C-alpha cells in the first residue's frame, strides 16, 4: 500500500500543535486512528508504528502533546529521566482533554476520514492517555486500545463514563504498573459491566512493544499487534 506522510498543525486553545499525518493513498473514506505518543515524544519509532497501522488501511494522526515545550521535546530511550521530567509537566486535566479533542476534531474533518469510525491507541504515556480519552471522550470515538498506560485514581473512577469497547494490554513484569493496579482496573471494568478485554503478558515488561527499548519482548509484541489489528478490524472495518 502506498503511504503519504505529512506534517500538519492543529489549532488548540494553547496555540498550534504539530502532528504527523499518515495517509494511505487509495481512494475512499477510511476509518482513522489517533495514535498517542510515548513519554519520549513523537519519536521515529512511534511514527513507524503509525505507518504500520496506516498500511492496514487507516488514516493515522500522531499529535505532539509536548508542543508547549518545543523545540527540545523528543528524547532517546536512554533519556528516561529527562522524558519523565517533561511528562511530569503535562496537565492531565482540562488542558489535555482540550488537546486530544482538538486532534480528534482535526482527524474527523479530513475528507478521506469516516468520522464515525475513529479508534485511539497509544503506548506508555500514550497508553495512559488512551485510557483517559476513553473516559473523557467516549462520545467522540469508536474504540480504545491502551498499551501499558499508568492510570490515575480518578480515571479508574471515571471508567463509569466509558461507553465504547476497550482492549487493555499490560506486561506482567512492568515495574511501573503493579499487578494490584492491573487487577484494580480489571475489577472496575468487570463490576461496571463494560465491554472490554484485558490481556497481561506474564513475562513482558514496560515498553514490551517497542523494538528499540530494552524491555522489548518479541512474542508479546507480535501477539499484541495481531490482537490490536483484529480489534480495530472488528469495530472499524466491520465488513472486512
Protein Blocks (a to p, Z undefined) as FASTA:
>chain_A
ZZdddddddddfkbccdddddddfbecjdddddddddfkbpafklmmmmmmmmmnopacd
dddfklmmpcblcccfklmmlmmmmmmmpccbfkmmmmmmmmmmmmmmpmkbcfklccdd
dehjlmmmmmmmmmmmmmmpmbdcdehiacdfklmmmmmmpcbdcdddddfklfkbcfkl
mmmmmmmmmmnopacdddddfkbcehklpmkbfklcfklmmmmmmmmmmmmmmmmmmmZZ
